[in-house]
Amino acid sequence: MLTTKCIFRALLAVKDVPLTAPIALGLKHFPLPKQYGEIEFPERRKLKPIDKMPQFPPNIRAPKMQKRLRYMRGPEVVHNTLLHKQYAMVATRGGRLRWEHFEVIRLMVNRMIDTDRMFAIWRVDPPWQPVTKKGQGQRMGGGKGAIDHYVTPIKAGRVVFEIGGQCEFVEVKPIIDKVVVKMPFAAEATSQELMDKMKMREEKGKQLNMNDWSFEYIIKNNMGGCHQWISPVDRRWFGKHR
């Protein structure tokens, strides 16, 4: 008899406990898919092949050229914006692109993008600057060497190629990151939104800066006679693009 009463009391105690539903149950609220609007797709959605060297008329000899390092030193002031306002690979330092680098970019990007909803375009010129080289074991003198290959000089901030279409930055960034590793200069994957935020951050930093003795102010006013020993690069870009 006592055992039966104990069982009934246990059942009544369990019955009084409120039941709580698991948190996972219930209605889900997912964000709406992104509306891309009207995107203009080019006729050729893949990167086209690049010529290995410029074509000259048959009666003109290919001209030689000096190194001209100024072509890849300093910031890019022309091709530093996105035409399609989506995603791109931007160089963060100067360098040179050879034909082999163009081929690496073309093969990797064309293989990884989905041409049904994505496209890619070049933003740099084909190799045009000649680089000379003498043969192995030659003595000094004898004039300038023969043309070995052609390159395209790149400045910091130059857009190398763009990727656009009905896609997100999350799926484009891994593609560009794999290409960045193969480049002879530092580069990064960026988007129009990131470029706008960076520009706003720089403008806000200049407005909130309360230090009047900036590096630019010191160089412009030749404080401490810095023009006698400072680098010409710093005199022009004030500590940037070294």
BALOBA-1460 file (C-alpha; in Angstrom, 3 decimals):
// residues 242
<rec num="1" residu="m" x="0.000" y="0.000" z="0.000"/>
<rec num="2" residu="l" x="2.800" y="2.454" z="0.865"/>
<rec num="3" residu="t" x="4.565" y="1.604" z="-2.377"/>
<rec num="4" residu="t" x="1.454" y="2.455" z="-4.439"/>
<rec num="5" residu="k" x="1.083" y="5.853" z="-2.669"/>
<rec num="6" residu="c" x="4.696" y="6.690" z="-3.372"/>
<rec num="7" residu="i" x="4.230" y="5.923" z="-7.064"/>
<rec num="8" residu="f" x="1.131" y="8.155" z="-7.285"/>
<rec num="9" residu="r" x="2.926" y="11.000" z="-5.522"/>
<rec num="10" residu="a" x="5.860" y="10.737" z="-7.968"/>
<rec num="11" residu="l" x="3.515" y="10.825" z="-10.954"/>
<rec num="12" residu="l" x="1.686" y="13.883" z="-9.605"/>
<rec num="13" residu="a" x="5.003" y="15.699" z="-9.014"/>
<rec num="14" residu="v" x="6.115" y="15.069" z="-12.599"/>
<rec num="15" residu="k" x="2.764" y="16.239" z="-13.941"/>
<rec num="16" residu="d" x="3.081" y="19.619" z="-12.232"/>
<rec num="17" residu="v" x="6.445" y="20.398" z="-13.911"/>
<rec num="18" residu="p" x="5.906" y="22.815" z="-16.888"/>
<rec num="19" residu="l" x="7.140" y="21.543" z="-20.220"/>
<rec num="20" residu="t" x="9.428" y="23.919" z="-22.178"/>
<rec num="21" residu="a" x="9.800" y="23.620" z="-25.957"/>
<rec num="22" residu="p" x="13.312" y="23.419" z="-27.406"/>
<rec num="23" residu="i" x="14.759" y="26.645" z="-28.746"/>
<rec num="24" residu="a" x="15.359" y="25.088" z="-32.176"/>
<rec num="25" residu="l" x="11.637" y="24.645" z="-32.741"/>
<rec num="26" residu="g" x="9.608" y="27.425" z="-34.262"/>
<rec num="27" residu="l" x="9.392" y="29.574" z="-37.370"/>
<rec num="28" residu="k" x="12.630" y="30.528" z="-39.120"/>
<rec num="29" residu="h" x="13.267" y="34.035" z="-40.433"/>
<rec num="30" residu="f" x="15.887" y="34.087" z="-43.196"/>
<rec num="31" residu="p" x="17.064" y="37.288" z="-44.924"/>
<rec num="32" residu="l" x="15.738" y="37.966" z="-48.385"/>
<rec num="33" residu="p" x="18.060" y="37.222" z="-51.320"/>
<rec num="34" residu="k" x="20.027" y="40.168" z="-52.657"/>
<rec num="35" residu="q" x="18.501" y="42.071" z="-55.566"/>
<rec num="36" residu="y" x="21.209" y="42.656" z="-58.180"/>
<rec num="37" residu="g" x="19.155" y="44.852" z="-60.472"/>
<rec num="38" residu="e" x="20.273" y="45.378" z="-64.062"/>
<rec num="39" residu="i" x="23.830" y="44.108" z="-64.568"/>
<rec num="40" residu="e" x="25.444" y="44.641" z="-67.956"/>
<rec num="41" residu="f" x="27.316" y="41.517" z="-68.989"/>
<rec num="42" residu="p" x="30.085" y="41.915" z="-71.586"/>
<rec num="43" residu="e" x="30.013" y="39.892" z="-74.786"/>
<rec num="44" residu="r" x="32.988" y="37.815" z="-73.627"/>
<rec num="45" residu="r" x="32.546" y="36.723" z="-70.018"/>
<rec num="46" residu="k" x="36.000" y="35.182" z="-69.650"/>
<rec num="47" residu="l" x="39.400" y="36.853" z="-69.641"/>
<rec num="48" residu="k" x="40.758" y="36.930" z="-73.182"/>
<rec num="49" residu="p" x="44.318" y="35.797" z="-74.016"/>
<rec num="50" residu="i" x="47.039" y="38.454" z="-73.964"/>
<rec num="51" residu="d" x="49.752" y="38.886" z="-76.597"/>
<rec num="52" residu="k" x="53.228" y="37.964" z="-75.412"/>
<rec num="53" residu="m" x="54.828" y="40.971" z="-77.108"/>
<rec num="54" residu="p" x="53.601" y="44.049" z="-78.986"/>
<rec num="55" residu="q" x="53.245" y="43.794" z="-82.741"/>
<rec num="56" residu="f" x="55.338" y="46.221" z="-84.828"/>
<rec num="57" residu="p" x="55.249" y="46.843" z="-88.572"/>
<rec num="58" residu="p" x="57.740" y="44.724" z="-90.516"/>
<rec num="59" residu="n" x="59.871" y="47.745" z="-91.438"/>
<rec num="60" residu="i" x="60.297" y="48.952" z="-87.823"/>
<rec num="61" residu="r" x="62.781" y="47.439" z="-85.388"/>
<rec num="62" residu="a" x="61.511" y="46.864" z="-81.836"/>
<rec num="63" residu="p" x="62.807" y="49.800" z="-79.762"/>
<rec num="64" residu="k" x="64.751" y="49.281" z="-76.541"/>
<rec num="65" residu="m" x="64.034" y="51.145" z="-73.339"/>
<rec num="66" residu="q" x="65.629" y="52.015" z="-69.999"/>
<rec num="67" residu="k" x="64.340" y="50.560" z="-66.748"/>
<rec num="68" residu="r" x="62.252" y="53.643" z="-65.924"/>
<rec num="69" residu="l" x="61.353" y="52.604" z="-62.390"/>
<rec num="70" residu="r" x="59.132" y="55.666" z="-62.086"/>
<rec num="71" residu="y" x="56.512" y="53.742" z="-64.068"/>
<rec num="72" residu="m" x="55.879" y="51.472" z="-61.059"/>
<rec num="73" residu="r" x="56.670" y="53.847" z="-58.183"/>
<rec num="74" residu="g" x="54.031" y="55.950" z="-56.483"/>
<rec num="75" residu="p" x="50.220" y="55.809" z="-56.436"/>
<rec num="76" residu="e" x="47.984" y="55.099" z="-59.396"/>
<rec num="77" residu="v" x="45.914" y="58.189" z="-60.220"/>
<rec num="78" residu="v" x="43.891" y="56.996" z="-63.251"/>
<rec num="79" residu="h" x="42.923" y="53.328" z="-63.119"/>
<rec num="80" residu="n" x="42.128" y="53.183" z="-59.387"/>
<rec num="81" residu="t" x="38.320" y="52.868" z="-59.519"/>
<rec num="82" residu="l" x="35.972" y="50.026" z="-60.464"/>
<rec num="83" residu="l" x="34.029" y="50.282" z="-63.705"/>
<rec num="84" residu="h" x="31.309" y="47.796" z="-62.731"/>
<rec num="85" residu="k" x="31.288" y="48.820" z="-59.040"/>
<rec num="86" residu="q" x="31.576" y="45.224" z="-57.782"/>
<rec num="87" residu="y" x="34.795" y="43.270" z="-57.068"/>
<rec num="88" residu="a" x="38.404" y="43.366" z="-58.237"/>
<rec num="89" residu="m" x="42.047" y="42.608" z="-57.486"/>
<rec num="90" residu="v" x="43.967" y="45.787" z="-56.606"/>
<rec num="91" residu="a" x="47.741" y="46.081" z="-56.298"/>
<rec num="92" residu="t" x="48.934" y="47.491" z="-52.961"/>
<rec num="93" residu="r" x="52.547" y="47.921" z="-54.132"/>
<rec num="94" residu="g" x="54.301" y="48.501" z="-57.419"/>
<rec num="95" residu="g" x="55.744" y="45.810" z="-59.633"/>
<rec num="96" residu="r" x="55.853" y="44.327" z="-63.119"/>
<rec num="97" residu="l" x="53.562" y="41.826" z="-64.804"/>
<rec num="98" residu="r" x="55.106" y="39.432" z="-67.289"/>
<rec num="99" residu="w" x="53.192" y="37.413" z="-69.866"/>
<rec num="100" residu="e" x="53.415" y="34.349" z="-67.621"/>
<rec num="101" residu="h" x="51.560" y="36.235" z="-64.872"/>
<rec num="102" residu="f" x="48.809" y="37.178" z="-67.319"/>
<rec num="103" residu="e" x="48.406" y="33.525" z="-68.234"/>
<rec num="104" residu="v" x="48.254" y="32.449" z="-64.591"/>
<rec num="105" residu="i" x="45.509" y="34.984" z="-63.905"/>
<rec num="106" residu="r" x="43.555" y="34.059" z="-67.016"/>
<rec num="107" residu="l" x="43.665" y="30.295" z="-66.482"/>
<rec num="108" residu="m" x="42.827" y="30.412" z="-62.771"/>
<rec num="109" residu="v" x="39.999" y="32.943" z="-63.036"/>
<rec num="110" residu="n" x="38.384" y="31.388" z="-66.116"/>
<rec num="111" residu="r" x="38.453" y="27.970" z="-64.461"/>
<rec num="112" residu="m" x="36.895" y="29.047" z="-61.160"/>
<rec num="113" residu="i" x="34.174" y="31.538" z="-62.161"/>
<rec num="114" residu="d" x="30.652" y="30.484" z="-63.154"/>
<rec num="115" residu="t" x="30.117" y="32.059" z="-66.576"/>
<rec num="116" residu="d" x="26.344" y="31.602" z="-66.369"/>
<rec num="117" residu="r" x="26.105" y="34.381" z="-63.778"/>
<rec num="118" residu="m" x="29.640" y="35.876" z="-63.511"/>
<rec num="119" residu="f" x="32.157" y="37.603" z="-65.756"/>
<rec num="120" residu="a" x="35.733" y="38.935" z="-65.600"/>
<rec num="121" residu="i" x="37.492" y="41.731" z="-67.501"/>
<rec num="122" residu="w" x="41.080" y="42.994" z="-67.767"/>
<rec num="123" residu="r" x="42.006" y="46.436" z="-66.443"/>
<rec num="124" residu="v" x="45.690" y="46.441" z="-67.403"/>
<rec num="125" residu="d" x="47.461" y="46.761" z="-70.748"/>
<rec num="126" residu="p" x="49.278" y="43.837" z="-72.395"/>
<rec num="127" residu="p" x="53.073" y="43.701" z="-71.908"/>
<rec num="128" residu="w" x="54.596" y="46.690" z="-73.719"/>
<rec num="129" residu="q" x="57.804" y="47.736" z="-71.899"/>
<rec num="130" residu="p" x="60.893" y="45.864" z="-73.200"/>
<rec num="131" residu="v" x="63.406" y="44.379" z="-70.754"/>
<rec num="132" residu="t" x="66.867" y="43.661" z="-72.148"/>
<rec num="133" residu="k" x="69.315" y="40.998" z="-71.031"/>
<rec num="134" residu="k" x="72.754" y="39.880" z="-72.090"/>
<rec num="135" residu="g" x="73.685" y="36.280" z="-72.646"/>
<rec num="136" residu="q" x="75.270" y="34.119" z="-69.975"/>
<rec num="137" residu="g" x="79.026" y="34.588" z="-69.643"/>
<rec num="138" residu="q" x="79.395" y="37.703" z="-71.785"/>
<rec num="139" residu="r" x="81.995" y="40.302" z="-70.867"/>
<rec num="140" residu="m" x="81.192" y="43.876" z="-69.960"/>
<rec num="141" residu="g" x="80.670" y="46.377" z="-72.769"/>
<rec num="142" residu="g" x="79.450" y="45.817" z="-76.267"/>
<rec num="143" residu="g" x="76.355" y="47.989" z="-75.974"/>
<rec num="144" residu="k" x="72.914" y="47.300" z="-74.636"/>
<rec num="145" residu="g" x="71.745" y="43.701" z="-74.672"/>
<rec num="146" residu="a" x="68.962" y="42.210" z="-76.744"/>
<rec num="147" residu="i" x="65.294" y="42.320" z="-75.714"/>
<rec num="148" residu="d" x="64.525" y="39.335" z="-73.483"/>
<rec num="149" residu="h" x="60.839" y="39.865" z="-72.667"/>
<rec num="150" residu="y" x="58.141" y="42.508" z="-72.228"/>
<rec num="151" residu="v" x="56.414" y="43.610" z="-69.030"/>
<rec num="152" residu="t" x="53.566" y="45.837" z="-67.860"/>
<rec num="153" residu="p" x="54.510" y="48.206" z="-64.998"/>
<rec num="154" residu="i" x="51.974" y="48.397" z="-62.165"/>
<rec num="155" residu="k" x="51.633" y="51.118" z="-59.530"/>
<rec num="156" residu="a" x="50.104" y="50.873" z="-56.056"/>
<rec num="157" residu="g" x="46.321" y="51.145" z="-56.232"/>
<rec num="158" residu="r" x="46.055" y="49.862" z="-59.813"/>
<rec num="159" residu="v" x="43.067" y="47.631" z="-60.606"/>
<rec num="160" residu="v" x="44.383" y="44.508" z="-62.346"/>
<rec num="161" residu="f" x="41.101" y="42.772" z="-63.221"/>
<rec num="162" residu="e" x="37.454" y="42.910" z="-62.202"/>
<rec num="163" residu="i" x="34.896" y="40.209" z="-61.468"/>
<rec num="164" residu="g" x="31.188" y="40.982" z="-61.548"/>
<rec num="165" residu="g" x="27.752" y="39.535" z="-62.135"/>
<rec num="166" residu="q" x="25.186" y="37.927" z="-59.881"/>
<rec num="167" residu="c" x="27.609" y="36.952" z="-57.133"/>
<rec num="168" residu="e" x="28.680" y="37.905" z="-53.618"/>
<rec num="169" residu="f" x="32.058" y="39.014" z="-52.290"/>
<rec num="170" residu="v" x="32.180" y="35.863" z="-50.143"/>
<rec num="171" residu="e" x="32.435" y="33.628" z="-53.213"/>
<rec num="172" residu="v" x="34.660" y="35.975" z="-55.240"/>
<rec num="173" residu="k" x="37.283" y="36.608" z="-52.529"/>
<rec num="174" residu="p" x="38.652" y="33.000" z="-52.447"/>
<rec num="175" residu="i" x="39.180" y="33.139" z="-56.219"/>
<rec num="176" residu="i" x="41.128" y="36.401" z="-56.042"/>
<rec num="177" residu="d" x="43.116" y="35.270" z="-52.984"/>
<rec num="178" residu="k" x="44.432" y="32.260" z="-54.915"/>
<rec num="179" residu="v" x="45.575" y="34.552" z="-57.717"/>
<rec num="180" residu="v" x="47.202" y="37.060" z="-55.332"/>
<rec num="181" residu="v" x="49.666" y="34.416" z="-54.112"/>
<rec num="182" residu="k" x="51.032" y="34.020" z="-57.662"/>
<rec num="183" residu="m" x="51.658" y="37.732" z="-58.232"/>
<rec num="184" residu="p" x="55.164" y="39.324" z="-58.096"/>
<rec num="185" residu="f" x="53.825" y="42.222" z="-56.001"/>
<rec num="186" residu="a" x="51.499" y="42.639" z="-53.044"/>
<rec num="187" residu="a" x="47.805" y="42.757" z="-53.928"/>
<rec num="188" residu="e" x="44.410" y="42.199" z="-52.307"/>
<rec num="189" residu="a" x="40.801" y="41.401" z="-53.103"/>
<rec num="190" residu="t" x="38.468" y="44.338" z="-52.664"/>
<rec num="191" residu="s" x="34.956" y="45.511" z="-53.455"/>
<rec num="192" residu="q" x="33.319" y="48.844" z="-54.107"/>
<rec num="193" residu="e" x="31.910" y="48.867" z="-50.577"/>
<rec num="194" residu="l" x="35.334" y="48.293" z="-49.004"/>
<rec num="195" residu="m" x="36.912" y="51.007" z="-51.157"/>
<rec num="196" residu="d" x="34.223" y="53.497" z="-50.121"/>
<rec num="197" residu="k" x="34.707" y="52.655" z="-46.440"/>
<rec num="198" residu="m" x="38.486" y="53.056" z="-46.717"/>
<rec num="199" residu="k" x="38.100" y="56.434" z="-48.396"/>
<rec num="200" residu="m" x="35.685" y="57.620" z="-45.699"/>
<rec num="201" residu="r" x="38.060" y="56.375" z="-42.979"/>
<rec num="202" residu="e" x="40.953" y="58.366" z="-44.446"/>
<rec num="203" residu="e" x="38.880" y="61.547" z="-44.739"/>
<rec num="204" residu="k" x="37.579" y="61.128" z="-41.197"/>
<rec num="205" residu="g" x="41.125" y="60.603" z="-39.891"/>
<rec num="206" residu="k" x="42.261" y="63.857" z="-41.503"/>
<rec num="207" residu="q" x="39.337" y="65.768" z="-40.002"/>
<rec num="208" residu="l" x="39.824" y="64.362" z="-36.485"/>
<rec num="209" residu="n" x="43.612" y="64.753" z="-36.505"/>
<rec num="210" residu="m" x="44.534" y="67.354" z="-33.861"/>
<rec num="211" residu="n" x="48.297" y="67.140" z="-34.380"/>
<rec num="212" residu="d" x="49.505" y="70.121" z="-36.437"/>
<rec num="213" residu="w" x="53.013" y="68.678" z="-36.727"/>
<rec num="214" residu="s" x="52.262" y="66.083" z="-39.324"/>
<rec num="215" residu="f" x="54.910" y="64.454" z="-41.518"/>
<rec num="216" residu="e" x="53.618" y="66.366" z="-44.536"/>
<rec num="217" residu="y" x="53.783" y="69.711" z="-42.668"/>
<rec num="218" residu="i" x="57.368" y="69.068" z="-41.520"/>
<rec num="219" residu="i" x="58.589" y="68.222" z="-45.029"/>
<rec num="220" residu="k" x="56.802" y="71.096" z="-46.759"/>
<rec num="221" residu="n" x="58.272" y="73.635" z="-44.320"/>
<rec num="222" residu="n" x="61.779" y="72.106" z="-44.343"/>
<rec num="223" residu="m" x="61.830" y="71.848" z="-40.566"/>
<rec num="224" residu="g" x="65.220" y="70.880" z="-39.202"/>
<rec num="225" residu="g" x="66.701" y="71.168" z="-42.692"/>
<rec num="226" residu="c" x="65.170" y="67.843" z="-43.666"/>
<rec num="227" residu="h" x="65.443" y="68.604" z="-47.380"/>
<rec num="228" residu="q" x="69.189" y="68.009" z="-47.184"/>
<rec num="229" residu="w" x="68.976" y="64.387" z="-46.110"/>
<rec num="230" residu="i" x="65.413" y="63.193" z="-46.790"/>
<rec num="231" residu="s" x="64.624" y="60.897" z="-49.719"/>
<rec num="232" residu="p" x="63.122" y="62.394" z="-52.887"/>
<rec num="233" residu="v" x="60.354" y="59.791" z="-52.619"/>
<rec num="234" residu="d" x="59.372" y="61.093" z="-49.167"/>
<rec num="235" residu="r" x="59.482" y="64.674" z="-50.392"/>
<rec num="236" residu="r" x="56.918" y="63.811" z="-53.034"/>
<rec num="237" residu="w" x="54.573" y="61.348" z="-51.270"/>
<rec num="238" residu="f" x="55.314" y="62.157" z="-47.591"/>
<rec num="239" residu="g" x="56.312" y="58.779" z="-46.223"/>
<rec num="240" residu="k" x="54.164" y="56.633" z="-48.537"/>
<rec num="241" residu="h" x="55.028" y="54.360" z="-51.483"/>
<rec num="242" residu="r" x="58.645" y="53.760" z="-50.475"/>
